[in-house]
């Protein structure tokens, strides 16, 4: 009789442990918020980066890239910042389009994201300016494509993002000109923006010829030269080694418009993304 009671108690204990274990496993699954993405399309610049935030689900995800010759993607979990579970960092390796499949390993839910790799570009946030077109608050994008396009965007202060449509656009060119000062040769870099404008340089629309607006790039740092080389494919020859130091941070771009004397100061940003559906 005692043996039967002991055996019964053992069975009861094992049953309770088994039920508790199952409940714990079910609880872990139930605690995971259903996994889904708010956004299913991203653009990434060639040799640039973009990020896909993971804000729900378990935070334990698997990432599968359809074409690894076009993009690479790595997941960094357990960030716990801004209510994020983690972030997927996407790098553009070659132009084209592909997909990334993201699977939550706990909830077993999957989402597919379309990725487009665009031409590379440089972003410049205008911080000081008396220019009628390139005003303070404008972000200028110089695109590394055959047409050498540029786009200028205004900031939507309410949403803290750029407007989806450009404020103005045109073409650009970069060159170096040799001058002589006090019998000494100097090489000066220039940025020329070509767009439809009035006589003061303000951007206007209409069927009118475009005008060149030439800017002297003042005292560029080695960082500025190298950003233009890597992102825009500009060959500065030996200008990088001979770059002069200034009192500004390395990422500052100072320019002066030749004909009107307008002054512009901007910050180069190699990680800032142009609004989507603008570039090929």
N, C-alpha and C positions, 0 to 999 in steps of 0.2 A: 504493500500500500504506500509505504514511504517512497519506494522507488518510483511508483507511478506519479506521486505528487511532485517529486523532484524533476522527473522527466517533463511533466506538464508545465512546471515553472520555467524550465529551460526553453521549451517551445514558445511559451508566452513572451519571454525575454527576447528571443530571436525575432519573433514576429513584430514586436514593438520597435526594435532596432531597424528592421527592414522597412517598416512603414515610415519611421522618422527619416531614414536615409532617402527614401523616395520623395517624401515631402520636401526635404532640403533641395533635392535636384529640381523638382517641379517649381519650387519657390525661386530658384536661381533663374530658371527660364522665364517664369512669370514676371520677375523683377525687370527683365530686359525690355526696354521700350521698343515697340516695333521699329524696324529699320527702314528708312526711306530717305531719299534726297530731294531737296527743293529744286535743284538745278541739274539738268541733264545734258548741258552743252557748255563747253569751255574752249577758249582759244589760248594758245601758247605761242609766244614768239620763238623763232628759230634761235637755238642756244640760250633761250630764256626759260623762265619758270612761272608756274601758276599753281594754285593750291585748291584742293577740294576738301572743304570742311566736313567732318563727320560729327553730327550734333545729336544723334539718337542711336537707338540700337544698343548692343552690348559694348561696343567699342572694340571688340575682337573681330577684325575683318581680314579677309583675304582679297588680294588685288591681282587681277589677271589682265595683262595688256595684250590686245589682239595682234599688234604689229610693233615689236620692240625696236625695229629699225627707225620708226618714226618718233616714238616717245619712250621715256622710261618713267616709272612711277614707284615711289616708295612711301610706305605708311609709317607715321609716327604716332603711336597711341599714348594714352594716359596723359594728355596735356592738362586737362581739367581747367583750362583757361577759357574765359568767355563762354562757359557752358559747352565747350567742345569735348567730344570723346577723343578726338585725334584729328589728324590732317594728312591728306595724301598729297605729296609734292610731285608735280608733273614737270618733266624737263623736255623741251622740244629738241629733237635730234636731227630731223630732216623734214622738209615741207611735205604736207600731205594730210590725210584724215584717217583716223582709226577710232577704236572704242576701248574703253576700260570697263571690265566687269568687276563689281565690288560685291562681295558676299559676306554677310554676317555669319560668323561661325557658330553662334549660339542660337539665333532665331531662324537661321537657314534662309533668310530672305536675301534677294539679290537685286541690284540696280545696275543698269548699263549707262555709261556716260560717253557721249560723242566728243572727240577731241580733234581740233583743227590746228595745225601748225602753220603760222603765218610768217611773212618776212620779218627779219629782225628790225629793231628800231631803237631810237634814243628818245627818252622823255625829258623835257626841261620845264620845271615849274617856275613861272615868272614871279619873282618876289619883290622886285623894285623896277619901276619903269615909268617913263613919260611918253612912251610910244603910243600913238592912237589905236594901233591894231594889237600889238603884243603887250597888252595891259597887265597890270599886277593881278594875279589870280588865274591867268591863262596858263594852260599846259600845252606846250608845243611838242609835237611828235615828228621826228625826222625819220622817214622810212627807207630802209635799204632795199629798194626795188629798182627796176630798170628805169622807171619814170622819175625817180627821186622825188616822190610826193612828200608834202608836209601837211599836217592837219593841226588846227588850233581848237582847243576845247575850253569851254567855260565850266566853272564848278557850280554844281547844284548844291547850294549851301544847306538847303533843307534836308537833303539826303546824304550829304557829305560824299558825293560821287560826281564824276563828270557827266554832263549831259550826253545822251546817246548820239546826237547829231553834232557835227563840227560847227564851230562858230565861223571858221574860215579855212580855206585850203588853197594849195597851189603846188609849186615845185621849188626845189632848192638845189644849190650847188656849193661845193667847198673847194677852195683853192688857196694857194700860197703865192704871194707876190713879193718880189725882191725890190727893196728900196735902198737908197744910199743916204746916210746921215753922218755928217762930220767925217766924210771919206771912209765910212765904215758901212759894209753891206748889212742890211737887216732883212729878215724874212718874216712877213706878216701874214697870218692866216685870216681868211675871210669866209663868211657865210652869206650867200645871196639868196634871198627869198623872192620868188616871182609870183605875183598874184594881182588880181584886179583891185585897183585902189584909186582914190582921189589924189589931188595934188599934195595933200598933207601926209599920205601914207595910210589913211584909214581904209579898211577893207570894205569894198562895195561889191554888189552883185550886178549882173547885167552883161549884155553882149558888147563888151569893151575890151580893148587889148590889155594884156597883162603887163605889169611894170616890174622891173628889177629893183630890189631894195637891198643895198650892199651894207653888210655889217662887219666892222673890224672886230675880231675876237681878241680882247685885250688880255695880255699876260696869262695865257692858258697854262695850267699845271700839266705835269706828266699824266696825271689821272685823266684829265679832259682829253688829251691827245689819244691816250690808249682806249678810252671809251669810244671815241669816234672811229678809231682803227678797227676795233673788234666788232662793234655793232653796225657800222656803216661801210666798212671795207675801204676806208680812206688811207692812202699811203702818204704819210707825212715826211718820209725820208728821215733826215736826222733832226727834225724839229723836236722830237721827244727829248733827246739828250740835251738839247740846248734850251729847254723850257725854263723860263724864269720863275722864281718864287714870288708869291704875292702875300698880302696880309689876309686873304680870304681862304676859307677851307678849300681843299683840293677839288671838290665836286662843283664849285661855283663857276658859272660861265658868265663872263662880263663881255658885253658887246656895245659898240657905238655905231649908230647909223651914219654913213659918210655924208650924205647930201644935206640932211636936216639936223644932224647932231644929236638925235635921240639916244638916250642911254638905257640899257637894259641889264638887269642882273637876274640870273636864274640859277636853279639848282638842278644838276643832272641827276636823274634817277634811273638806274639800270633795271630795277625790279617793278616799275610801274607799268600797268597794262592799259593799252588803248581800248576804248569801248568796242564791244564785239560787233561783227558784221560790217566792218569798215574795210578791212584788208582782205586780199586774196590769200 
